[in-house]
Amino acid sequence: VLFRSEILFIALAGVLCGVRSYEMMEEFAELHEAWLRKWLQLPNGIPCDNTFSRVFQAIEPAAFTHCIAAHLEALGMGKVAGQIAIDGKALRGSRSGPDSHIHTVSAWACDAGVTLAQTFVGDKSNEITAMPELLAMLNLKSAVVTIDAMGTQRAIAKQITDQGGDYILSVKGNQGRLHDETRDQFAFALRQLDTQRLDPDRWSFARTKDSGHDRSETREILVCHNLDWMDPAIRQDWKGLSCVIMVRRETLLAAGKTRSETCYFISSLKEVKAPEMLGYIRGHWAIENCCHW
């Protein structure tokens, strides 16, 4: 057990220094043997690349994930609420022959900047079945969980609220009636509303503008806090549903080209107005920029 833990220590130190293969782990250990022996016994000397490979192949991923979650819990990071972004990613270099890439589904603590837990699946379609298992590992008390359209499922919304958290879920065509009602409501509202004079009990609005990287982007968010208009059958399907959200992005690109996009979301958050809601929606992409990459 001691020797295996020393192998993992060497591997971790190597990865932190940019090592990307078992052969490089062996080379790294040989070059830094004097430093490693300050911390390790290395009773059998420097392990070879095949030894690193055998140890890592012996690790059971699900058990290892629970160990990481327990470790973060012991450090106090598992108790951090804030925003937790859930998303899946194909692991580069994991494809072997005719087999597809391995997909990992990660839970990223946006405020703390750490991966709280991960699950692994064989293909993207299985991410939906992996999400409940991933959520079950987490302490969601007072957390805000953000997930893209793949995870916009009634059972997932229920699980998040049952575990004491709130959700913001992207709504696309995969949720037919919910998407259509939300889109039509905002289309009607935009023809009737003056965004400068809104009933604060029913609506909230915010606009931001950023420039950089040869482009300028304007974002507008409109949040409908009163859902009396929604079909009760649809509303009851989503536990805790409190508001629906529209985000419209207008991007001015180089050479004068423009690009526009409109997205819809549902949320269980109560009394959270448009500026803070936009912060959560934009904050979700930290999992792409800081976790996946």
C-alpha positions in Angstrom: 0.0 0.0 0.0 2.8 2.4 0.9 4.6 1.8 -2.4 1.3 2.4 -4.4 0.7 5.6 -2.5 4.3 6.7 -3.4 3.6 6.0 -7.1 0.5 8.2 -6.9 2.5 10.9 -5.2 5.1 10.8 -8.0 2.3 10.8 -10.7 0.6 13.8 -9.1 3.8 15.8 -8.8 4.6 15.0 -12.4 1.2 16.0 -13.7 1.5 19.3 -11.9 4.7 19.9 -13.7 3.3 19.1 -17.1 3.9 15.3 -17.4 1.4 13.7 -19.8 2.5 10.0 -20.1 3.7 7.1 -18.0 7.1 7.2 -19.8 7.4 10.9 -18.8 6.5 10.0 -15.2 9.4 7.6 -15.0 11.7 10.2 -16.6 10.4 12.9 -14.2 11.1 10.6 -11.2 14.6 9.8 -12.3 15.5 13.5 -12.8 14.0 14.5 -9.4 14.9 11.4 -7.4 16.9 13.4 -4.7 13.9 15.7 -4.1 11.4 12.8 -4.1 13.5 10.9 -1.4 12.9 13.9 1.0 9.3 12.7 1.1 9.2 9.1 0.0 11.0 5.9 0.9 11.1 4.4 -2.6 12.2 0.9 -1.2 12.3 -0.5 -4.8 13.8 2.5 -6.5 12.1 4.5 -9.2 9.1 2.7 -10.7 9.1 2.1 -14.5 6.5 3.3 -16.9 4.7 -0.1 -16.9 4.4 0.0 -13.1 2.7 3.4 -13.3 0.4 1.9 -16.0 -0.5 -1.1 -13.9 -1.3 0.9 -10.8 -3.6 3.3 -12.6 -5.4 0.5 -14.4 -6.1 -1.1 -11.1 -7.9 2.0 -9.8 -11.7 1.6 -9.9 -13.0 5.0 -11.1 -16.2 5.1 -9.1 -14.4 4.3 -5.9 -11.7 6.8 -6.7 -14.3 9.5 -7.3 -15.8 8.8 -3.9 -12.4 9.1 -2.3 -11.9 12.5 -4.0 -15.3 13.7 -2.8 -14.6 12.5 0.8 -11.2 14.3 0.7 -12.8 17.6 -0.4 -15.4 17.2 2.3 -12.7 16.8 4.9 -11.1 20.0 3.6 -14.4 21.8 4.0 -14.8 22.3 0.2 -17.6 19.8 0.0 -19.7 22.1 2.3 -19.2 25.2 0.1 -22.6 26.2 -1.4 -22.4 28.9 -4.1 -22.8 27.8 -7.7 -22.2 24.3 -8.9 -21.9 23.8 -12.7 -22.6 20.3 -14.1 -21.4 19.4 -17.6 -20.0 16.5 -19.6 -16.9 16.4 -21.8 -15.3 13.8 -24.0 -11.8 13.0 -22.7 -9.1 13.7 -25.3 -7.0 10.7 -26.1 -9.4 8.2 -24.5 -10.6 6.6 -27.8 -9.1 3.2 -28.5 -9.7 1.5 -31.8 -13.4 1.2 -32.7 -14.4 2.3 -29.1 -15.8 5.8 -28.6 -14.2 8.4 -26.4 -14.8 8.2 -22.6 -17.1 10.9 -21.4 -16.7 12.5 -18.0 -19.5 14.4 -16.2 -18.1 16.9 -13.7 -19.4 19.0 -10.9 -17.4 22.3 -10.8 -17.6 24.6 -7.7 -17.5 27.9 -9.6 -16.6 30.0 -6.5 -14.0 27.7 -5.0 -12.5 26.7 -8.4 -12.4 23.0 -7.7 -13.9 19.8 -9.2 -16.1 18.4 -6.5 -16.9 15.0 -8.2 -16.9 13.2 -11.5 -18.6 10.2 -13.1 -17.5 8.4 -16.3 -19.7 7.1 -19.1 -19.1 5.4 -22.4 -20.8 8.0 -24.6 -22.6 11.3 -24.5 -26.1 9.8 -24.4 -25.3 8.2 -21.0 -24.6 11.6 -19.4 -28.3 11.8 -18.4 -28.1 8.6 -16.4 -24.8 9.6 -14.8 -26.0 13.0 -13.5 -28.2 11.6 -10.7 -25.3 9.5 -9.4 -23.1 12.6 -9.5 -25.6 14.8 -7.7 -26.0 12.2 -5.0 -22.3 12.6 -4.1 -22.7 16.3 -3.5 -23.9 18.5 -0.6 -26.4 20.7 -2.5 -27.7 22.5 0.6 -28.2 26.2 -0.5 -26.3 25.6 -3.7 -27.4 26.8 -7.1 -26.9 24.0 -9.7 -26.6 25.0 -13.4 -26.9 22.5 -16.2 -27.2 22.7 -20.0 -30.1 21.4 -22.0 -28.9 17.8 -21.8 -29.6 17.7 -18.1 -33.0 19.5 -18.3 -35.0 16.5 -16.9 -37.8 16.5 -14.5 -36.1 13.9 -12.3 -33.0 15.9 -12.1 -34.9 19.1 -11.1 -36.6 17.1 -8.4 -33.4 15.6 -7.1 -31.7 19.0 -6.8 -34.6 20.5 -4.8 -35.0 17.3 -2.7 -31.3 17.7 -1.7 -31.8 21.3 -0.6 -30.5 23.1 -3.7 -31.9 25.4 -6.4 -31.5 24.9 -10.2 -31.1 26.9 -13.4 -31.7 24.6 -16.4 -31.3 25.5 -20.1 -34.5 24.9 -22.1 -34.3 24.0 -25.8 -36.4 22.0 -28.2 -35.8 18.8 -26.3 -38.5 20.0 -23.9 -41.3 20.6 -26.5 -44.2 22.1 -24.6 -42.1 23.8 -21.9 -39.9 25.4 -24.6 -42.8 26.5 -26.7 -44.8 28.1 -23.8 -41.7 29.9 -22.6 -40.8 31.2 -26.0 -44.3 32.3 -26.8 -44.7 34.1 -23.4 -41.5 36.1 -23.9 -42.5 36.9 -27.5 -45.8 38.3 -26.3 -44.2 40.1 -23.4 -41.6 41.9 -25.5 -44.4 43.4 -27.6 -46.2 44.7 -24.6 -43.6 45.6 -22.0 -41.5 48.7 -21.5 -38.3 47.3 -19.9 -37.7 50.6 -18.2 -41.0 50.4 -16.3 -41.6 46.8 -15.1 -43.8 45.5 -12.3 -41.0 44.2 -10.0 -43.2 41.5 -8.6 -43.7 40.0 -12.1 -40.6 41.0 -14.2 -36.9 42.0 -13.9 -34.5 43.1 -16.6 -30.8 43.8 -17.0 -28.4 44.7 -19.8 -24.6 44.3 -20.0 -22.1 45.1 -22.7 -18.5 43.8 -23.0 -15.8 44.4 -25.6 -12.6 42.5 -26.3 -10.9 40.1 -28.7 -12.2 42.2 -31.7 -15.8 41.9 -30.8 -18.5 43.6 -28.8 -21.3 41.7 -27.1 -24.5 43.0 -25.6 -26.6 40.8 -23.3 -30.1 41.3 -22.3 -31.9 39.2 -19.7 -35.6 39.2 -18.9 -36.9 37.2 -16.0 -40.6 36.4 -15.5 -41.2 35.8 -11.8 -45.0 35.1 -12.1 -46.0 31.9 -13.8 -49.8 32.1 -13.4 -50.0 32.1 -17.3 -48.3 28.7 -17.6 -50.2 25.5 -18.2 -50.6 24.0 -14.7 -49.8 20.5 -16.1 -46.4 21.7 -17.3 -45.6 23.7 -14.2 -46.4 20.8 -11.9 -44.0 18.6 -13.8 -41.0 20.7 -12.6 -40.6 20.7 -8.9 -39.9 24.1 -7.4 -40.2 25.9 -10.7 -40.4 29.6 -9.8 -39.4 31.6 -12.9 -38.5 31.5 -16.5 -35.7 33.4 -18.2 -34.8 34.7 -21.6 -31.2 35.8 -22.5 -30.6 37.5 -25.8 -27.0 38.1 -27.0 -26.1 40.4 -29.8 -22.4 40.2 -30.9 -20.7 42.6 -33.2 -17.8 40.8 -34.8 -14.8 42.0 -36.8 -15.5 43.3 -40.3 -18.9 44.5 -39.1 -20.6 41.1 -39.0 -23.2 40.5 -36.4 -24.5 37.4 -34.6 -27.6 37.0 -32.4 -28.8 34.3 -30.1 -31.7 33.8 -27.8 -31.7 31.2 -25.0 -34.3 30.2 -22.5 -34.0 28.8 -18.9 -36.1 27.7 -16.0 -35.2 28.1 -12.4 -36.4 27.3 -8.9 -34.8 30.5 -7.5 -37.1 32.9 -5.8 -36.7 36.6 -5.4 -33.5 36.5 -7.5 -33.6 39.4 -10.0 -32.2 39.6 -13.5 -28.6 40.9 -12.8 -27.8 38.1 -10.3 -29.5 35.6 -12.6 -27.3 36.6 -15.5 -24.3 36.2 -13.3 -25.2 32.5 -12.6 -25.9 31.9 -16.3 -22.6 33.4 -17.4 -20.8 31.7 -14.5 -21.8 28.3 -15.7 -19.2 28.5 -18.5 -16.4 28.4 -15.9 -16.7 24.6 -16.1 -15.7 24.8 -19.7 -12.9 27.3 -19.4 -11.5 26.2 -16.0 -12.5 22.6 -15.5 -12.6 20.9 -18.9 -9.6 22.7 -20.4 
